[in-house]
């Protein structure tokens, strides 16, 4: 019995020892597993770090480059040089002396280059000594190289003293050479002394160049007729009724200045005023007379003066349809002054 008990104890001890060893081994198993896996991981890391062996580079096969034959260099054609067009030449046509008695044609000459057709636009300005515009003129082609305004320059009867100027403006596709400006001074005009001819208190500026054709009466009643080129200026005077001017009185005064054997035709009448005085204006058409004087249109003013004198102031064209502008300028100098 004792022997069996001893054997049993020994077996239990052995089993206990084996169990302990197994427990120890089981507890060491993760470490052993790690130790077994570590070499494999190291080998993998080393394998990843080692560079891959490059594959052999294929040797390129050189293809022979074809030799290009150079083409001949083209010779450029010479560029034609445009021939410059010469400018136009401008020359102002202007008389040596100018005055109101002789209207001045506003003209210029343009000389274009040979075989060149050009049509410039030409304008001229006339400025008085105060630099005020006296006239604007548009010049038109008159044939060949001449450009001229449709109307001449009519200067004032008594112009301002000093330098007057003519300036020409040109618009053209070609350059223009030549003087475009000039300075001039109108000639002074001498006037007749009519102080002892006309009634007291009346003034009229008649140039000496006007030729006297009729001289009648005295300062109380009379008349004067002057002619200049293609026009006639007349002034007649006589005492009138001491009452406001009426049309019938104006007609009587007007007809007293007509040729009874060859009177003009009265085309119209208009009541007006002259320098603040009552007046009537008559439009007339005069025939040629027996003395050889040509006919033409006329304007006659019948004016009542401050002293009730009646005046007929007439401007008339001779042999043409237009009354010369200079006659209007002289007529407009007719004024009443203190006796």
C-alpha positions as CSV (number, residue, x, y, z in Angstrom):
1,X,0.0,0.0,0.0
2,X,2.9,2.3,0.9
3,X,4.5,1.5,-2.4
4,X,1.5,2.4,-4.4
5,X,1.1,5.6,-2.5
6,X,4.7,6.6,-3.2
7,X,4.2,5.9,-6.9
8,X,1.1,8.0,-6.9
9,X,2.9,10.9,-5.3
10,X,5.7,10.7,-7.8
11,X,3.4,10.7,-10.7
12,X,1.6,13.7,-9.4
13,X,4.9,15.5,-8.9
14,X,6.0,14.6,-12.4
15,X,2.7,15.8,-13.8
16,X,3.0,19.0,-11.9
17,X,6.5,19.5,-13.2
18,X,5.4,18.8,-16.8
19,X,2.5,21.2,-16.4
20,X,4.9,23.9,-15.1
21,X,7.2,23.3,-18.0
22,X,4.3,23.4,-20.4
23,X,3.1,26.6,-18.9
24,X,6.5,28.1,-19.1
25,X,6.8,27.1,-22.8
26,X,3.4,28.4,-23.5
27,X,4.2,31.7,-22.0
28,X,7.4,31.8,-24.1
29,X,5.7,30.9,-27.3
30,X,5.0,34.5,-28.5
31,X,8.6,35.4,-28.0
32,X,9.7,32.3,-29.9
33,X,7.3,33.2,-32.7
34,X,8.7,36.7,-32.9
35,X,12.2,35.3,-33.0
36,X,11.2,33.0,-35.8
37,X,9.6,35.8,-37.8
38,X,12.3,38.4,-37.3
39,X,14.8,36.8,-39.7
40,X,12.2,36.6,-42.4
41,X,11.3,40.3,-41.9
42,X,14.9,41.3,-42.1
43,X,15.4,39.4,-45.3
44,X,12.4,41.1,-46.8
45,X,13.7,44.5,-45.7
46,X,17.2,43.8,-47.1
47,X,15.7,42.6,-50.3
48,X,13.7,45.8,-50.6
49,X,16.7,48.0,-50.0
50,X,18.9,46.3,-52.5
51,X,18.6,48.2,-55.9
52,X,17.3,46.3,-58.7
53,X,19.8,45.2,-61.3
54,X,19.2,47.4,-64.4
55,X,18.4,45.6,-67.5
56,X,21.0,46.0,-70.2
57,X,20.4,49.1,-72.4
58,X,20.0,48.2,-76.0
59,X,22.6,49.6,-78.2
60,X,21.0,52.2,-80.6
61,X,21.3,51.5,-84.2
62,X,22.6,54.7,-86.0
63,X,20.5,55.6,-89.0
64,X,22.6,57.5,-91.6
65,X,21.4,61.1,-91.9
66,X,20.5,62.0,-95.5
67,X,22.6,64.8,-96.9
68,X,20.4,67.8,-98.0
69,X,21.4,69.6,-101.1
70,X,21.0,73.4,-100.3
71,X,18.5,75.1,-102.7
72,X,19.8,78.2,-104.4
73,X,19.2,81.5,-102.4
74,X,16.6,83.6,-104.3
75,X,17.7,87.0,-105.3
76,X,15.1,89.6,-104.1
77,X,13.7,91.8,-106.8
78,X,14.4,95.5,-106.3
79,X,11.5,97.4,-104.6
80,X,10.2,100.2,-106.8
81,X,10.7,103.6,-105.2
82,X,7.6,105.8,-105.4
83,X,8.3,109.1,-107.2
84,X,7.3,112.0,-104.8
85,X,4.6,114.3,-106.2
86,X,5.7,117.9,-106.2
87,X,3.5,120.4,-104.2
88,X,1.1,122.8,-105.8
89,X,2.2,126.4,-106.1
90,X,-0.1,129.1,-104.8
91,X,0.0,132.8,-105.8
92,X,-2.5,135.5,-104.7
93,X,-3.5,137.9,-107.3
94,X,-3.8,141.4,-105.8
95,X,-3.6,144.9,-107.2
96,X,-1.0,147.4,-106.0
97,X,-3.7,149.8,-104.7
98,X,-7.2,149.0,-103.4
99,X,-10.1,151.2,-102.2
100,X,-13.8,151.2,-101.9
101,X,-14.1,152.9,-105.3
102,X,-12.9,149.8,-107.1
103,X,-14.1,146.4,-105.9
104,X,-11.2,144.0,-105.7
105,X,-11.5,140.5,-107.3
106,X,-10.5,137.9,-104.8
107,X,-8.4,135.5,-106.9
108,X,-5.6,133.0,-106.6
109,X,-3.6,130.9,-109.1
110,X,-2.8,127.3,-108.4
111,X,-0.2,125.6,-110.5
112,X,-0.5,121.8,-110.0
113,X,2.3,119.3,-110.8
114,X,2.4,118.1,-114.4
115,X,-0.2,115.5,-115.3
116,X,-1.8,115.7,-111.8
117,X,-5.5,116.6,-111.5
118,X,-6.5,118.1,-108.2
119,X,-9.4,120.1,-106.9
120,X,-8.6,122.1,-103.8
121,X,-11.2,123.8,-101.6
122,X,-10.2,127.4,-101.2
123,X,-11.5,130.0,-98.8
124,X,-10.4,133.6,-98.2
125,X,-10.9,135.9,-95.2
126,X,-10.5,139.7,-95.1
127,X,-9.7,141.1,-91.7
128,X,-9.8,144.8,-90.7
129,X,-7.1,146.4,-88.5
130,X,-9.0,145.3,-85.3
131,X,-8.9,141.7,-86.6
132,X,-12.6,141.6,-87.2
133,X,-13.8,139.6,-90.2
134,X,-14.9,142.0,-92.9
135,X,-15.6,139.3,-95.5
136,X,-15.6,135.6,-96.2
137,X,-15.1,134.3,-99.8
138,X,-15.4,130.8,-101.2
139,X,-13.3,130.6,-104.4
140,X,-14.3,128.4,-107.3
141,X,-12.4,127.0,-110.2
142,X,-12.6,129.4,-113.1
143,X,-10.6,127.5,-115.7
144,X,-7.0,126.7,-116.1
145,X,-5.2,127.6,-112.8
146,X,-7.5,130.4,-111.7
147,X,-9.7,130.3,-108.6
148,X,-11.9,133.3,-107.9
149,X,-14.8,134.4,-105.6
150,X,-18.2,135.0,-107.0
151,X,-18.3,138.5,-105.6
152,X,-15.5,141.0,-105.4
153,X,-14.3,142.6,-102.1
154,X,-16.1,145.9,-101.5
155,X,-14.2,147.9,-98.9
156,X,-15.8,150.6,-96.8
157,X,-15.9,154.1,-98.1
158,X,-13.9,155.3,-95.1
159,X,-11.9,152.3,-93.9
160,X,-10.2,152.0,-90.6
161,X,-6.6,153.1,-90.7
162,X,-4.0,150.4,-90.3
163,X,-3.1,147.1,-91.7
164,X,-5.9,145.0,-93.4
165,X,-5.2,141.4,-94.1
166,X,-6.1,138.7,-96.6
167,X,-5.7,135.1,-95.5
168,X,-6.2,132.2,-97.9
169,X,-7.1,128.7,-96.6
170,X,-6.5,125.6,-98.8
171,X,-7.7,122.1,-98.3
172,X,-6.0,119.7,-100.7
173,X,-4.5,116.2,-100.8
174,X,-1.3,117.7,-102.1
175,X,1.1,119.9,-100.3
176,X,0.8,123.6,-101.1
177,X,3.7,126.1,-101.2
178,X,3.5,129.9,-101.6
179,X,2.5,132.8,-99.5
180,X,-1.1,132.5,-98.2
181,X,-1.3,135.9,-96.4
182,X,-0.8,139.5,-97.4
183,X,-1.2,142.8,-95.7
184,X,-2.6,145.9,-97.4
185,X,-3.7,149.4,-96.6
186,X,-6.7,150.8,-98.6
187,X,-6.0,154.1,-100.3
188,X,-7.6,157.2,-98.8
189,X,-10.5,158.7,-100.8
190,X,-10.9,162.5,-101.2
191,X,-14.4,163.9,-100.9
192,X,-16.2,166.8,-102.4
193,X,-16.9,169.9,-100.3
194,X,-20.7,170.3,-100.4
195,X,-21.1,172.7,-97.5
196,X,-22.1,175.6,-99.8
197,X,-24.2,173.4,-102.1
198,X,-26.6,171.5,-99.8
199,X,-29.1,173.1,-97.4
200,X,-27.7,173.8,-93.9
201,X,-27.7,170.9,-91.6
202,X,-27.2,168.2,-94.3
203,X,-24.1,166.3,-95.1
204,X,-23.3,163.9,-97.9
205,X,-19.9,162.3,-98.6
206,X,-19.4,162.2,-102.3
207,X,-16.0,161.1,-103.6
208,X,-14.2,163.5,-106.0
209,X,-14.0,160.7,-108.5
210,X,-17.8,160.9,-109.0
211,X,-18.3,163.1,-112.1
212,X,-21.0,165.8,-111.7
213,X,-23.6,165.6,-114.4
214,X,-26.3,168.0,-113.2
215,X,-26.0,171.0,-111.0
216,X,-29.2,173.0,-110.4
217,X,-30.6,175.5,-107.9
218,X,-29.2,176.8,-104.6
219,X,-29.2,175.6,-101.0
220,X,-32.9,176.4,-100.7
221,X,-34.0,174.3,-103.7
222,X,-32.0,172.5,-106.2
223,X,-30.3,169.2,-107.1
224,X,-27.1,167.5,-108.0
225,X,-26.5,164.3,-110.0
226,X,-23.1,162.4,-110.1
227,X,-22.1,159.5,-112.1
228,X,-19.4,156.9,-111.4
229,X,-18.8,154.0,-113.8
230,X,-22.1,152.1,-114.2
231,X,-24.1,154.0,-111.7
232,X,-25.7,157.3,-110.8
233,X,-26.2,159.1,-107.5
234,X,-28.7,162.0,-107.2
235,X,-29.9,164.3,-104.4
236,X,-32.7,166.8,-104.8
237,X,-34.2,169.2,-102.2
238,X,-37.0,171.7,-101.8
239,X,-39.1,173.2,-99.0
240,X,-42.1,171.0,-98.1
241,X,-45.4,171.5,-96.2
242,X,-45.0,171.9,-92.4
243,X,-46.9,168.8,-91.6
244,X,-46.0,165.1,-91.2
245,X,-45.0,163.5,-94.4
246,X,-47.8,162.0,-96.4
247,X,-47.6,159.7,-99.4
248,X,-49.2,162.1,-101.8
249,X,-46.6,164.8,-100.9
250,X,-43.8,162.3,-101.3
251,X,-45.1,161.3,-104.8
252,X,-45.3,165.0,-105.9
253,X,-41.7,165.5,-104.8
254,X,-40.6,162.3,-106.5
255,X,-42.2,163.2,-109.8
256,X,-40.6,166.6,-109.8
257,X,-37.3,164.8,-110.3
258,X,-38.5,162.7,-113.3
259,X,-38.2,163.5,-117.0
260,X,-41.8,164.4,-117.9
261,X,-41.3,163.1,-121.5
262,X,-39.6,159.8,-120.4
263,X,-40.4,159.1,-116.8
264,X,-39.4,155.9,-115.0
265,X,-41.9,153.2,-114.0
266,X,-42.6,153.0,-110.3
267,X,-42.6,149.3,-109.2
268,X,-43.4,149.7,-105.6
269,X,-43.4,152.0,-102.6
270,X,-42.8,151.4,-98.8
271,X,-43.1,153.7,-95.8
272,X,-39.9,153.8,-93.9
273,X,-37.6,156.1,-91.9
274,X,-34.2,157.6,-92.5
275,X,-32.0,158.6,-89.5
276,X,-35.1,158.9,-87.5
277,X,-37.0,161.0,-90.1
278,X,-40.1,160.0,-91.9
279,X,-39.5,158.7,-95.4
280,X,-41.0,156.7,-98.3
281,X,-38.9,154.3,-100.5
282,X,-39.8,153.9,-104.2
283,X,-38.5,151.2,-106.5
284,X,-38.1,152.5,-110.0
285,X,-37.2,151.2,-113.5
286,X,-35.6,153.8,-115.6
287,X,-35.6,153.7,-119.4
288,X,-32.7,154.8,-121.6
289,X,-33.1,158.5,-122.5
290,X,-32.4,160.6,-125.6
291,X,-29.0,161.7,-124.4
292,X,-27.8,158.1,-124.6
293,X,-27.9,157.3,-120.9
294,X,-28.7,153.7,-120.3
295,X,-31.6,152.6,-118.3
296,X,-31.7,150.4,-115.2
297,X,-33.3,149.8,-111.8
298,X,-33.2,152.5,-109.2
299,X,-34.1,153.1,-105.5
300,X,-35.4,156.6,-104.5
301,X,-36.0,157.8,-100.9
302,X,-38.2,160.8,-100.3
303,X,-37.2,162.1,-96.8
304,X,-38.6,164.8,-94.7
305,X,-35.9,166.8,-92.9
306,X,-36.1,168.3,-89.4
307,X,-36.9,171.7,-91.0
308,X,-39.6,170.2,-93.2
309,X,-37.4,170.3,-96.3
310,X,-38.1,167.4,-98.6
311,X,-35.2,165.4,-100.1
312,X,-35.1,162.8,-102.9
313,X,-32.0,160.6,-102.6
314,X,-31.6,158.2,-105.5
315,X,-29.2,155.5,-106.5
316,X,-29.5,154.1,-110.0
317,X,-27.8,151.5,-112.2
318,X,-26.8,152.4,-115.8
319,X,-27.0,149.7,-118.4
320,X,-27.1,146.8,-115.9
321,X,-29.5,145.0,-113.6
322,X,-27.6,145.6,-110.3
323,X,-27.1,148.9,-108.5
324,X,-23.3,149.2,-107.7
325,X,-22.6,148.7,-104.0
326,X,-20.4,151.8,-103.9
327,X,-23.6,153.9,-104.6
328,X,-25.3,152.5,-101.5
329,X,-22.2,153.3,-99.4
330,X,-22.2,157.0,-100.6
331,X,-26.0,157.3,-100.2
332,X,-25.7,156.0,-96.6
333,X,-23.5,159.0,-95.7
334,X,-26.5,161.3,-96.1
335,X,-27.2,162.6,-92.6
336,X,-28.8,165.5,-90.8
337,X,-26.7,167.6,-88.5
338,X,-27.1,170.8,-86.5
339,X,-27.1,173.9,-88.7
